[in-house]
Amino acid sequence: MPIVEVVATGLGQICYRRTLEAAETCFITDREQPTTLTFIRRDTVEFTARPLEGWRFKEWWWTSGIEPAIRGPQNPAIVLTLADSLLRAIFEPTIERVRAAERALGEAIGGLEMAERADDRELLVGYTGSSALKRLREA
């Protein structure tokens, strides 16, 4: 039976349902611990990402041992479970959330530059008026 590990960057709700079922199951993402789901081989499963307040959904990353990687913003995403897989939901902070953090850090508004770290666990926020690059933890 294929196992799908679901992980997320940012905060959101992931809902899934097998195509032949009407009911869906939802859970809030946990950036520290993946959620493990088990499906029957060849299940067709629909995953829907719903961002929490202050976040927006960007894209899915789907990888498995026998299928090519899928990456894209389609939401919901429909996948066929053939092998153990990893599904990553990418949520980004909204500009309102970033500006609120900017104010909390006591920085002047303007000249905002953002870059994601490779591990997708932190958002780096830099200010053109400052030589220091402040680290904003997704919280």
Disulfide bonds with the S-S distance in Angstrom:
Cys15-Cys26 2.04
